[in-house]
Amino acid sequence: MSLHFKSVRWMNFLSTGNIYTEVKLDRSPSTLVVGENGAGKSTMLDAISFALYGKPYRNINKPQLVNSITNKNCLVEIDFIMRGKNYTIRRGIKPAVFEILCDDVLIDQNANIREYQEYLEKNILKLNHKSFGQIVVIGSANFTPFMQLKAHERRTVIEDLLDIEIFTKMNTLLKDKISKNREQLIESKQRIELLDQKIELTHKHLNQVQSLKRVNRESIEEKIAEIQNEAQEIIEQMELANQRAISLQQTIADKESIDNKIKKMDKYSYQLKHKVSSIQKDIDFFCNHDECPTCKQELDSQFVEGHVSVQQKKKQELEDGLALAADEYKSINDRLKEITESQGQISILNNEVISLTSSLSHARRTVSDYQTKLSEETTDVSDSSVNDLDALREESSAAVKNQKELIQLKEQYDIAYSLLKDGGIKTKIIRQYVPIINKLMNKYLAMMDFFVQFELDENFDEKIKSRFRDEFTYQSFSEGEKSRLDLALLLTWRAVAKLRNSSSTNLLIMDEIFDGSMDGDGMSSILSIMENVLSKENVFVISHKGDQLYDKFHSNIKFVKHNNFSKIAM
């Protein structure tokens, strides 16, 4: 089930213009990708990642992927073969595009893009973005080595690699079944309890019927009469309460009028206060200014005094009006309080009527029950009651049987859950592969002349020892040594993937691993591995050291910048 990448092409993507840039991914066993800074060397890696997963490999915001000059028609396409079928993925921005074609036929898109992406990863690629970064890519830009992943992230990569994520899916489905089984057990218990109650009530009913045959008919009639008298008293109390409520309702007929008066008084008071405030501002102005602010002429003192006197008189009249309005507002508000109290009393009376109605219904039901008993007093216990009791017993027996089956099913689910959880069957499978992983890892380290003993346990914790048995951690090594460890792990994962026939692929991209702290011996070791171990795969090395590596590869690609657009030099 090897994933064979054929080609990738893009336009208006990052620094690329409106003409497709295409790279044949299976062109040769090894390809050197060179170019100046900013020429677009790593764009190929971002294009592959964007086409497959909807996000670039480097930490670039999605809107920034569209070329800033053309600002539209950003499109990336990738071709690959999986299980003998030819697939093409198209993904674009401005306009948004996401299409999956199988043998040139568009696979129906789900309304939910996220589910469409999930379908691509789980049913076609069999490779998520994190595993893609561990099996296909190694480099400096946004690459997180396996050794720097958290424990649960390491587990995800290895489960995906060993193709045992099916157990995780099974565990998820099992949890749903366990939850449903738990609900069914609760429902079963409640049903059995309900049937037991019905059986008990039916027993009581039969006993009551038999006991009623011994009760004197006259005493039953007397009890009926007594309850009917109580019912009549309840009816009278209800009528009295209704009359009182109606009477009170009549006393608050002016509620709407009072509410309107309150609103009008609020509006009237507001207007008076606003006028008083306006007059006071006018008075303050003439008291505090000696000249007109518009014409700058001096204000006549007699005119000012006369004007202020008139305004103060108006203000006093308005304040007197406010005082009268306040008295009127208090009177209206007092009436509103009386109405509110009456409404409270009406509510109490209505609740009393509701309670009396319930009591009356209960009394009438009781009378009806007694009348039924009275009519049956001279009859035998009905066959239907006995048949109902037998049916309830059969139903209870079936419910108990069903509960036992649910309990047995729960026990089976518990066993399955213990197998499918992280410490179960997945750990056993991983435990079988750990020695193989360690053997491969140490083999590749030795091929790179890095003589340490590497061990990974079933919890994905590492132990690294030198030939002198000194223990090291990943962080204690130099950057060049870390690069060798990372490459050895990547080669190990690819080898295990081929053994499992799960996530194996022809493509390997090394992004600037030769440009950092890698020494000459390390570079020679990696080139030797490429020539001997990876000779049947397609390895792309992105590097600034074209002059040193040019003759070490089967083919070369050079990216250049022309008129602010990246392209492949011809």
N, C-alpha and C positions, 0 to 999 in steps of 0.2 A: 504494500500500500504506500509506495514511495511517492512523495510529492515532487514532481519534476517541473521546475520553473523554466519557461521558454523565453519570454521577453517581457520588457516593461517599457512603456512610452508615456511621455507627458508633454503638456504644453501649457503656457501661462501659469506655470507652477514655480513658485519662488522666483528665481532670476531668469527663468526660461521664457522665451517669447511665444509668438502665435504660430510657431512651426513645431511640429512634433520632434522631440528628441527621443530616440529609441536605442535601447541596449539589448542585444541578444544575450540572455542570461546563460545559455548553454553553448556559447560560442567556442570555448576552449577550456582545457583543464585549469589554466591559470591566466588571469588578466590583471594587469597593473593599471590603475586609474590614477592619473596625475593631473596637475594643474595648479595655477597660482591660488593664493588665498582668495576666496570669494568667487572663484571661477565656476563653482557648482559641482565639485567632486562628490560631496556627500548627498547631493540632491537625489541621486539614484536610490540611496538607502531610504530617504524620506518618502520618495515616490512609491516604493514597494510597500512600506509600512502603511502609508495613507490608503493605497488601493486595497490592501487586505483588511485593515482594521479601522480605517476612517480617522487616523491620527498619524502625524509624522513621527519618525523615530526620535528626532531631536526635540527638545523642549521649545516648540514654536506654537504660538496661538493659531488656531484654525483660520481666522480672517487674514493673518499675515501670509498664508500659503499662496494667496492669489497675487500674481505679479502686480506690483504697485503701478506699473506704467500702463499695461493693458486693462487691468482691473476688472476682467471678466473672462468667461469661457475657460476657467481653470479645469483641466481634465487629465486624469491619470488612468491608464489601462494596463492590465497585467494578464499575461497568458500563462497557463500551466496545465499540466496533465495530472489527473488523479484517478486511480482505478480504471485506467484505459479511456477516460473521457477527457475531452478538451474543454477547458473552462476559460472564460474571459470575465474579468471583473472591471467594470467601469465605475469610476467615482469622480464627481466633479463639484465645483463651487461656482456659483453665479453663472448659470443656474445650478441648483442642487441636482446631482445625479448619483444614483446608486443602483446598479444593475448587475445581475449575475447571469451569465449565459453558459449553458451546457451544450456543447456541440452545436453552437450558433442558435440555440433556442433559449429565449428569455425565461428564466424560472420565475413563476408568479410571485409578485411581491406581496408580502404581508403588509397590512395597513400600518403596522408598528415597525418602524425602521430598526429599533433595537432588537426585535425578534428576528428580523431579516438578517441582521449582523450575527446574531446568535446561531441562526441556521447555518450561515457560512462557516463559522468557526467550528461548530460541533459536528456538522454532518458532511462538510466538504473538506475543509483544511485539516481537521483533527489537530489543530494547533492554535492555542490562544496567544495573545500578544506577549505575555511574559515568557512563555516557552519559546516563542519565536526569537526573543532576545537572548536566550540561552543556547539555542541550537544553530541558528542561522547567522548571528551577528556577534562579533567581538570587536570592541573598539573603545575609543576614549570619549566619544560624544554620547552622553546620555546612556551609557552602557553600565548596568549594575551587575557586577560579577556575582556568580552563584554564592561565593563565599561571603558576600556582603548582604545577602538576602536574609530576611527574618525566617524563623523556623517554619511558620505556616506557609510562607512563600516558597521556601525550598520544597516543602511537601507537595505543594500544588504543581511545581515544575516536574518533580519526579513521578507523581501520579499520572500526569499528562504524558510523560515520556514512556512510562511502563504500560500505558493504555489501561490503567486500572481505575480511572475516574468513573467508569461504569458502576463501580461499587459505591462511590459517593452518590451517584444518581439513584442507585437502588436504595441506599440508605435514606435519601430524601423521600423517595416514594414510600419506603417502609414507615418512616415517621408519620406520614399521612395516614397510612393504614392503622398504625398503632393508635393514633389520635381518634380515628373513626371507631376502632374497636373499643377504646375507652368510653367513648360516648354511647356505643351500643350496650356496653355492660351497665352503664348508669341507667340507661333507658330500661334495660331488662330487669334490673333490680327494682326500679320504680314500678314497672308493670306487675311484677310478682307481688310487691307490697300492695298495689292497688287491687289486684285480684283477691288477695287474702282479705282485704277489707271488705270487698264485695261479698265474698263467701261468708264472712262473719256477719255482715248486715243481713244477708239472706237468711242465715240461721236465726238471727234475732227476729226477723220478720215472721218466719214460720212459728217460732215460739210465741210471738205476740198473738198471731192468729189463733193458735191453740189455747193460749191463755184467755183470749177474748171470749172464747166459747163458754168460759166459766164465769164471766162477768155478767152481772144482772143487767138486762136490757134497760130497766128503768134508771139505773145509776148512770148508764151511758147517756141516756136522754137528758138526765139532770145536768150532766157535765156539759152537754151541748148547749143547753139553755143558759147555763152560767157563762159560757164563753160568748154566746150571742149577746147577753146583757152587757158584758165587757165591751163587745164590739160596738154596741149602741152608744155606750158612754164615750167611746173613742170618737164616734161620728159626731156626737154633740160637742166634744172638745174641739174637733176640727172646725165645725161650723162657727163656734165662738171665736177661735183664733183667726179664721178667715174674715169674719165681720170686723174684728179689731184691726186687722191689716188693711181692710178696705177703708175703714174710718180714718186711719192714720194717713193712707194714701191721699185721701181727699184734702187733708190739712196741708199737704205739701204741693198742691196744684200750682202754686206760684214759683216753684223751683226754677223753671226756665226763665221766668221774668227776673227773678233775683240774680241768676247767673248773668243775664244780659246787663242788669244794672251795675253789677260789680265790674264788668268789662268796660262799661261806659264811664263809670267813676274813675277807673284806672286811667283811661284815655284822657278824661277831663282833667284829672289831677296832674297828669304828665304835661298836658298843654299849658296849664297855669304855671307849673314850675318852670317850664321852658321860657314862658313870657317873663316871669319874675327874673330869671337868670339873664335874659336879654336886656331887660330894663336896667338891671344892676350894672351890666357891662357898659351901657350907655352912660349911666350916672358916673361910673368910675372914670370913663374916658374924659368927660367934661371937667371932672374934679382934678384930673391929673395932667391936663394939657392946656397950654395957654394960646396955642395957635392951631389953625386948621391944617391937618396933615396934607390936604390936597392943594389948596391955594397958598398955604404958608402965611395967611393973614392972621393977625392977632384976634383972638375971640373976645367979644364984648362981655365984660363981667356981668352986666345986668342981664344980657341974654342968657349967659350961662346959669346965673342964679334962677332966672325964671324957668328955664328949660329943666334944670335939675329939680326944682320945686314941683313942676308938673309931673315929671317922671316918678318922683318919690310918692306923689299922691296916687298915681296909677299903680305903683308897686304895692302900696298899702291896701288899695282896693283888691288887688289880686291876692294878696296874702290873706285878707279877710275872707275872700272867696275860697281859698284853700282851707281855711279853718272850718268854714261851713261844710265844705266837701268832706273834710275829715269826719265831722260829726255825722253827716249823712252816710258815709262809708261804714262807720262803726255801727250805725243802726241797721244798715243792710247786712253787714257781716254777722251781727247778732242773730238776725233772722236766718241767715244761711246755716249758722250753728244749730239753730232749732230744727231746721229741715234735715240736717245731717243726723241729729239725734233720732228724729222720727224714722229716717231711713234705716238706722241701726235697729230700732225696735221692730220695723217691718221685716227686716232680715231675720231677726230672732224668731218672730212669729212664723215666717215661711219655713224656717228650719224645724220649728215645732210641728208644723203641718206635715212636713216630710217624714219626721219621726213617727207621728201618729198614723200616717198612711202605711208605713212599714209595719207598725204594730197591728193595724187593721187587717193588712194582708196576711200576716202571720196568724191572727185569730181566725180568719176565714179559712186558711189552709188547715188549721187545726180542726175546725168544725167539719171541713170536708173529709179529713182523715177519720174523725170519729164516726161520721155518717157512713163512710166506707166500711169501717169495722162493724158498725151496727148492722149493715146489710149482710155482712159475711158471718155474723155471729152464729147463725143457725146452719151455716154451710160447712162442709168438710174443707180441709186444706186442699187448695187447687193443685191439680197435676202439673200445671205450668210452673208453679213455684218450685216444685221438686225437680222438674226438668231443667229449670234455670240453674239450680244448684249443681246438678250433674254437669251441665255445660261449663259452668265456671270452674269446676274441679278439673275437667279435661283441659280447659284453656290454661289453667295454672300449671298442670303437669307438662304441657307443651312448652310453656314459658321457662320452666325450670330446666327442661332438656336443652332448650336454646341457650340458656345461660351457661350450662356446662360446656356446650360447644364453643361459645365465645371465650370461656376461660381457657379451654384447650388451645384455641387459636391465639390467645394472648401469650401463652407459654411458648408457642412456636415462634411468634413475633419476637419475644424476648431473646430466644436463642439466636434468631437471625440478626437481631440488632447487635448482640454481642460479637457476632462474626463480622458485621459490616462497619462497625465503628472504627475509629482510627487505630485502636490497639488490636483489632481483629485480623481478618483475612488479608487486608491490605498490608499490615505490618509483616505478616508472614511472607507475602510475596516480595516485599521490599527486602526483607531479611535474606531471601535467597539471592537477590541481585547485588546486595552490598559487596560480597567478595569479588564478584565480577567487575563491579564499578571500581573497587580499589585496585584490582589487578590491572585493569586498563589504564587507570589514572597513573599508576607507578610506571607502567610501560611507556606512556607518552612522556612522562617526566624524564625517564632515563634517555629517551631518544633526543631530548633537548639538553642532555648533559646536566640535568638538575637532579642530583642524587640525594633525594630525601625519601622517607617512607611516609606515604600519605594513607590515612585510614579515615573512612566515613562510616559512622555507626548508623543503626536503624532509626535513630532520632535526628539524623542529618547533622550531627555535631562532628567536627573534624579533629583529628589528632595528627600532627606532623612532627616527625622525628628525623634528625640527621643521622648520618652513618655512625656518629658517636653516641647515638641514642639521646641526644639533647632534644627536648620538646620545644616546639615553636608554635606560634599562632600565625594566622594569615597576615595580620597587621604587622608582625615583626619583620617581614621580608621587605626588600627594596621594591621599588615600582617595577623594575625590570623582572625581578623574580616573581612578583605578583602576576605580571603579564604571562609568564610561562605557566604558572598555576592555572590562570584563567583559561588559557588556550588548551591546556591538557584536559581540563574539565569539559570544555566545549567539544573537543574531539571524543572524549569519553561518552558524553551524552549522544553524540551522533552515532557512535559505534553501538551503544545500547539500543538506540532507536532502530537501527538496522537489524539487530538481533530480534527485537520485538516486532519489527515490521510495522511500527506505529507512526512515529513522526519523522521518519527519515526523509531527507531531501537532498537534491543535487547541489543546492546553493549554499555557499559560505562566503560571508563578507567580512573582511578584516579592515576596520576603519582606523587608519593612522597608528596601528600598533608598532610599526617600525620607526615612528617619528618621535617617540617619547624617550624613555630612559632605557630602551632595549639596547643591550650591548651587541658587539659584533658576533660573539659566539651564539647568543640567543637568536640573532637574525639568521645565522647560518643553519641553526637547528630547525627553525621554523620553515625555512626554504627547503631543507631536506625532507621534512615531513610532508610538505606540499608536493614534492616531487615523487615520494615513495608511498605515502599513506593516502594522500588525497588526489592521486593522479587520475582517478576515474570520476572525479567530481568537478564542479565548476566553482573555482575560488576567485573572488575579486578582492584585490588589495588596494585600498585607497591610501595614497602616500604623497608626501612632498619630496621624497628622495628618489625622484625619477632617474637621476643621473647614476645613482648607485645600484638601482634595481632593474634598470631597463632591460638588460640582457638576461635576466633571471626568469622571465615570464614568456608564455607562449604567445600572448597578444597584449596590446597596449591600447588604452583609451586616454586621450588628452582633452580635458575641458578648457575652453578659453572664453574670455569675455569680449564680445564684439558689439559696439554701440549699446552698451549697458545690458546686453542679453547674453546668457550663457548658451554655449553650443559645443558640440563635439568637433574638434579640429579634424579636417579631412586630410 
